[in-house]
Amino acid sequence: MFRFSPNPNKANLVNWREWGQEAFDAAQQQDKLVMLYIGAFWCGFCQGMDETTLSNNETITLLNAYFIPIRVENAQRPDIDARYNQDGWPSIAFLTPWGDHLATVNYMPPDEFCNVLAHLHQTYQDQQEEFRAATLNQQTPQSATAQPPTRLRASAVSEIVNTLMDIADPVNGGYGPDHKFLHPEAHDLLLYRHETTSESEFLDHVTLTLDKMRNSATYDSEVGGYFRYSSKADWSEPHREKLLADHAGILMNFLRSFILTENDDHRQRAEEVVDFLTSTISDSSGAPFFGCQDYLRAAPTLGVDSQGRTTRTPGGIISIIDDWIYTDANAQVASAFLEASWVFGRPKLKQRALAVLEFLWTNCRTADNGMFHYHDGEPQISGLLNDQTLMGSALLDAYRFTGNQRYMDQAEKLGKLVLSNNSNPDGGYYDISERGPGHLRFPLTLLVDNGRAASFFLSLCDATGNPEYRRAALWALRAFTDDFAPYGVYASDYALALARYMSSPLTIKLEARPGDSDSRRLVRAVRIRLGQYRLTLCVRDSESSAAVYLGDGPERVGPIFHAEEIISELAASLQDTPA
């Protein structure tokens, strides 16, 4: 299903094809180049391209006559975006009939774009044999990120954290001197670092950033929610799209900050995120959430004045919603809502999270290839690594909050599918489970994806006690041992997984009334003294006084009712054994 700018345009007159072998077969049979158009639902330049260049009659004629046009969206096909995107959206890649890359351009006005089309078509006609030979001789590329498995470097965690703090903006918050993205994954890492070291600088930077974001134009004060990024360092010039996955991460950031600081402002801001998610990018069904909200300027209105002259009234700003269901982002929201349910004492948030997981498991899954990536009325694109691991992590969170064995069993099914379908024999896990045409011939082993996979497998090991899953986490982590500095903020997920892998497991069971302040004090007492541990927090509702139990099974210690008792009990009852 193709989607175009909501404003008037003729881009639908291009003979667009879906990505697939059929399109490349047609290109080979007709000896035509492929034009791959990668857009984003919320991208203003993409909307402008639809309304201008792709509505130009000459452009439409050239594309339909001399090219095989393929159209995808980045959110629908992150696997294609990872292979062909250059310098943002729209990325317009020109490919041989076999899918090999020739050139990429971004937004262009009609005249320039038509010149590019004519030049590429003529060049291909003149040099077809050379193009075929180059394709036949092309060597399979190595993944740009994975290395042969070797020993883990525990020092990599400190290196990545130091890189984050080196680029941390001490005045405006965030990371880097210019553009500011939300980067909740970086906050997750710094909060964990604070919990395990008790060093305040990490918590201080996260709270500074969250406050600066909330008190800036990057927060939408009219309807709520946070824009994806700001073009200025002080968060004052936002680009007006709001993504579901970002809000799942921001909600978790505010919840963790509230638990660690008891700053009631952060509680209120977390509740603002919940309100935005439930009121703006979801419907009354009470199940899954939509992909994003965007704003754009509507087309001008033409009229005639009293003198018979044509008038042009600028269009107003309108909101549009990407109402497709994305598995990875919805799983992240489910995890955040489960956490929020006990912090706020709002059981309906847990019910909503479980309903989301039920929808995904029932409607977005295949038995042989795991989770589908999105649902547009029908499930689409199965086997992407992130969908399996983020859904698996959310299912384990559901198990922690309900004790229902079904959720652990479902998570384990996904883990086994990843081991079967996505394993790279040279280390790590591929981003796709099945190869396809073009550069989908070459599965990638990516740092962010493998950091998330390692975290999932480590949590699965802690939940099941099966050491196979700890080895699976190690397989993801050992694929990356080089210098992490070039990744900057994007090494955060990996560093968090590595830090947790190097720690010892600690299970805490909390029994309390949802939202009880004593329960937060008990959890905070554990979190600010994590030290060498990685925490699994299991929550059960109780009408009795808030209490925690340290450990699991018959050897557990508790109940403990007072925060000051926790540190001494930890020291006395838990052995310092390697994870």
N, C-alpha and C positions, 0 to 999 in steps of 0.2 A: 504494500500500500504506500503510494507516494504522497507526500505532503508538501504543500507549497505555501508561499507567503499568504497571509490572510487578506492582504491588499490585492486589488485587481492586477492580474498578470496573465501572460500566455505561456508560461513555462511548461504547462501540461501539454502543449502542442509538440514538444520534443518527444520523440519515440523512446521514452525511457524504458530500460529493462532492469529487472532485479539482478543483483549479483548472483551468479551461478554459472555452472558449466555450459548451460544452454546459450548464454550470452557470448561466451568465449568461442563456442563452436560456431556461432553465427559470424563472429569476427574472422575466424580462420576460413570459413567457407566463402565469405564475401571479400576477403583480403582487405579488411578495414581495421584501422586503429580503434582502440577502445578509449572513450573519454569517461573517466570515473569521477563523478561529482560527489564529494563528501561534504555534507552540510551539517548544521546543528539547528535544532528546532528554535532555539532562542537567539540565534546569531543574526544581528542586524545586517551585516554585510551579505549574508546568505539571502535574507529577505529582499535586500536591495538588488541582488543579482537576479533573483526571480522576476522582479518588477521591471528591470531594465534590460540587461544583457541577454538573459534567457527568454525575454519576451520580444526581442528584436527579430524581425522577419528574416534578415540575412543569417543571423546566428541559427535560427531554427532550421532554415533550409540547408545550411552547411552541415549541421550535426546530423540531420536525418538522411542526408545524401551520402556522406563520406565517413561517418563514424558510427560506432555502436555505443550509444550513450547509456551508462549505468548510473543509477542514483541511489545513494545510501545516506543514512544519518549516523553521526558519530555514536549516539546513545544506543541505536539499534545494533550497530556492528562495530563494537570497540576493537574486534580482531582485525577488521579491514582498516580502521582508522590508525591502529598501531603500525601498520605496514606501509601505508601510503600517505599519511598526513604529513605535510610540510608547512610550518609557519602558521598553523591555525586554520580557521574556516572562513569561507569555503576553501577546501583544498581540491583543486581540479587537476587530476593526474592523467596523463596520456600514457597509454600502455600499448605494447605490442599485442597482436591477437592471442599471444600465449601468456599475457599478464605481466610481462616484464616492464619495468619502469623506464620511460623515456624522458619525461619532463613534468614539472608541476608548476602551476600558476595559482594565484589566489584571486581575489576580486579584480575584475577588469571591466572597463566600460566597453560598450558594444564594438566600436571600431577596432580597438586594440585586440579584443578577443577574436574577432573575425580574421584579423591578420594572422594571429597565432594558428587558428584552425587551418587557414589556407596554406600557411608555410609547412605545418606538420604533415598535412595530407600530401602535398607535393613532394616533400622530402621522403616520405614513406614510399610513394609510387616510384621514385627514382632509385631507391636503395633497398628494395624489398629483400634481395638476396643477402645483403649485408646484415639486415635485421634478423633474418632467419638464422644465419650462421652465428651471430652473437648469442642468440637464444640457445642454440644447441650446445655452444661451448661454455655457457654460463655454469659456474661451479655453485654448488649449494652453499649459501652464505652461513657463516657461523652466527649464533645468537650474539647480539651486541653486548649482552650483559653476563651470560653464564660462563663459568670457567670450570675446568675439570675439578671434581671434588677433591678437597684437601682438608687439612686441619682447620678447625674454627679458630678465629682470633678473638678471644674475649675482649681484647683492647678495642675492637671495632665499635663496641657500644659507646665507650668514652669518646672515640674519635668522631662518631656521628653526632653525639650530643654536643661536643665542643664546636663542631661545624655549625650546628644550629645556633648556639649561643654567640658565635662569632658574627653571624648575620642577623641576629636579633636586634631589632630597633628599640633602643632603650627609652626613646621619647614617645613614639607613636604606637609601639607594640608591633607585633607581626614580625616578618622576616624579609630582609632585603631593604635596599634604600629607595626603591621606586614603587613599582606595582605591588599591591598588597592583596594576596589571596587569603582565604579563610584558614586553610591548613589545619583542620581539627586533628589530623593524625600527628602533627608535630606537637600539639598540646598534649595529646595522650602520652607521648614519649616523655615529655618534660615532667608531667604529673607523676608518672611512674618513677622517674628518676628522683623526684622529691621524696616520694614515699620510701624508696629504698636507701637514700643517703641522708635524709633529714635536712638537706641543704635548701635554704629558702629561696635562692635565686631562681630556681626552676619554677616553683609555684608563683613567685612574684611576677615573672615574665608572662606566664599564662594569664594571671588575673589582670595584669596591665592590658594585655591584648584584648581580652574579652570586654573589659570596660571601655577601651578606646573604640572598639567595633560598635558596641551598643550605643555609645554616645555620639555617633557620627552619622553621616548620610548613608553609610553602608547598611545601616539598619533602616528598614522601611517603617517610619513612624505612623503611617496611615493604616496599613493593613497587616503589618508585622512581617517578620522574616528578614533574612540577610541576603544582600546581593552577592553575587559570586566573587567579585573582586573590585578593587578601586584602582584607577589609573594613577592616583596620587598617594604618596606615602602616609598622609594623615587620614586616609579613608574617606576623603571628602568628594571624590569623583567616581561614584560607583557605576559599573555597567549593570543594567537593570534586569538581570536574570537571577532567579533563585532556584537552586538545585536541591532535589530531595536528599541525596546522599550527604551534601554539606550540612543540612539541618539535622540529620541523624547524628553526625559527629559533633556539631555545636551543642546539641542537647546533652550529649554525654559529657562534654567538657564542662558545661555549667553544673551538671549534677555532681561531678567529681569535685569541682571547686567548692560547691556548697557543702559537701560532706567534709572536706578538709578544712574549711575556714568558718563555716556557719555564717557566712555573709548572706544575709537575707535578700540582698539585691540579686544575688546569683540564683537564689531559689525563684524569685519572681521572673527573672529573665529566662530560666529554664521553662517555667510555665508559659511564658509568652511563646516560646518555640512550639510547645505542645499545642497551644491554641491556634497558631498559624497552620500547623500541619493538619489539624482536625477540621479547620474551618475553610481553608483556602485551597489546599492541594489534595483534597479527598472529597468524596461525596457522602451522601447520607447512608450508604450501604454499610458503613462501619467496618469495612475490611481493608483492602489494600489502598496505597497512596499513589498519587500521580507523580509523573517524572519531574516536572518543573513548572514554575510560573515565569512568564516574561511580559514585558511591556513594549509596545511599539506604537509609532504614530500612525494613525489611520490615514487612508488616502484623502486628499483634499476633495471638498465638495464643489462642484461646478454649478454656477447659476447664471442668471441674466439680471442686470440691474435695470433701473427705470429708463436708461438711455439705450437699452438693447445691447449693452456690452456684456461680454462674458466675464463673470466674476469667479474668483478662486478663493475659497475659504479653507485655511489649513485644517487638517484633521486633528482631532484630539488624541491624547494618549489612551490606549486601550490595553487591557490585560488579556493575555491568552494563556491557556493551560495545556501542557502536554499530558493528555489523559491516558496514556499508555502505562502499563504496569511493568516496572523493571525489577527483576528478582533481587539483584544485588543490593540496590538501594532500599527496597522494602524490607529485606532481611535486617539491614542495619537499623532501620527505624524500629523494627520489632524488638531488637536487643535494647535500644535506648528506652522504649516504652516500658519494658519489663523492669529496668532499673528505676525509672521514674515512678513506677507504681508503688514501690515500697518507700521510696524517699518522700513522696508527697502524700502517701496514704490514699491513693486513688485507684481502687481495684478495677475500675473500668479500663484503665490503661493496660493492665495485664490482659484483660479480656480482649481488647483490641489487638494487642500484639499476637495473642494466640490465634485470633481470627485471621490475621494476615498470614501467619505461618500455615494455617490450614488451607487457605486459598492457594498459596503458592504450591504446597505439597500436592493438592488435589488437581490443580489446573495447569501447573507449569512444570511438569516433571514427566520424564520417560524412564521406564524401568532400567533400560540398558545404558542410557547416556546422561542420567541425572537431570539436573534442573535446566529448564529453558531460560533464555535470557530475558525475554519480555513477552507480554501478552497484549495483543491489539484486538482482541476478540477471539484470537486463536494463539496458542503458544508458539513461539518462534525462537530458533537458534539454540540448540542444546550443546552441552559439553564445554562451555567456557569455564575456565578454572575459578575465576572470582565468584561466579554464581554458586558453585559447589561449596566453596570454603566459607563464604559469608553466610549462606543458608545453613551450612553445618554448624557454624558458630552460634547462630541465632537459635537453632534447635537445642544446642547444649545449654544456652541461657534459659530456654524454656524448661529444660529438665531441672536446672538449678532452682527455678522459682516455683515449680509444681511438684517435683519428685516423680513425675509420670515417666515410666520407663520407655514409653512409646517414643518420646522425643530423643532419648539417647539412641534407641535402635535406628531411628531415621537418620540421625547424624552419622552413625556408624556405616549405614548403607552408602551415604555420600562419600565418606572417607574411603571405603573400599573401591568405589567407582573411580575416584581420583587416582588411587594407586594402580588400578588396572588400566585406565584410559589416558591419563595425563603424564605418567612418569617419563622423564627423560633419562635414558640409560646412562647418560654421561653426568647426571646430577641435576636435581631440581625437578620442576614440573612444568610441562608445556602449558601455554595459555589456551590451547585448543585441544580437543580430543580427537578430532577428525581433520584430515587435510582436505584442501579444496583447490579450486583453480587459482591461477595467478600466484601471488606470494603467500597464499595460504598453503602452498606446497611446503612451506618452511615454518614449522611451529617455533615459537619463541619461548625462551625461559627468562622471565622478566623479574626484576628485583621486587617491585611492589607486590606483584601477584604471589611470589614465593614467600615473602614476609608474612602475608596473610595466611598462606597455606601452612606455614610453620606454626603460627599461633593456633590455627584450628586443630592441627594434629596434636599439639602439646595439650590443649584443652581436652581433646578426645582421650589422650593417654591418661590424664588426671581423672577423668570421669569413669573410664572403664577399667583402669589398672592394667591395660594391655601394653606392654613395652614395644610392641610392633609400631604403635603410633608415635612413640618418642623417636624411634629410628626414622620414621617417615618425616618428622619435623627436622631431624638432622639432615636428611637428604636434601631438603629445601635450603637449609642454611649453608651447607657446605658448598653449594654451587657458586657462592659469591664470597670471595676473600680478598679481592684487590682493594685499591684505594676507593673509599666511599665518598670522598670530598666532592667529586663532580656531581654526585646525585643531590647534594644539598638536602633540602627538606624532604625530598622523595625517598630518602633512605630511612625515614622514621619508622614505617611499619616493620621493616627488616630489623632495625635496631631493637625495637620493642620485643619482637619475637626472640631475638638472640639473647637479650637480657633475661627474659623469662626462662629460656632454655637453660641458662647457666645458673638458675636459682633452684631452690628446693620447693616441692609442693606443700602448700598449707591449705587445708580445707577448714572453713569456719561455717558453722550453722547458726543462723540468727533466728530466734523465735521472738516475735514481737508484734504488737499492733501496727499495721501499716501507717507510716507517717510519724511514728512515735519518736520524739526527740532523743530519748534515752537510747534507742536503737542506733541512731546516727552517731551518738557519742561513743558507743561501743565499737562500731565499725571504724570510726575515725581513729580510735586508740590502736586498732590493729594496723590500719593503713599507714599511719605516720611512723610506724616502727617495723615496716616490712623487712628491712634489712635484706637478708639472703633469700627471702621467700617470694614465691609467686602465689597469689591468693585466689582461691576458689570460694566464693561467697554463696552459700545456699540459704534461701530465705523461706521461712514458713510463718504463716499468720498464726497469732496466738493472742488471747485476751489476757494472758498473764503478764507480769512485769517482763520487760525486755531482758533477754539473756542470750549469751553466746556459748557455743561448745567448740572447743579446739580439737581438731582432728576429726576422724570419722570412725564409725564402727564401735566395737566394745571397748576400745582403748581410749576413746575420746575423753576429754577433760571438760568438766562443767556440771551444772550451769554456772556461768560467771555473770554477775549482775552489775559490777562496777568497773569502770574503765581503768582505774588504777591497778586492778588486779591482773589485767591482761598481760602486761609485759613480764611480770614475775612468773606467771603460769606458762607463758611461752618458753621462757628460759628453763623452767624446771621440767616441763613435760615433753618437749619436742626435741628429738635428737638432731644433731647437726650432721645430717647425712647428705651426700650429693644426690641431685635430682636424677 
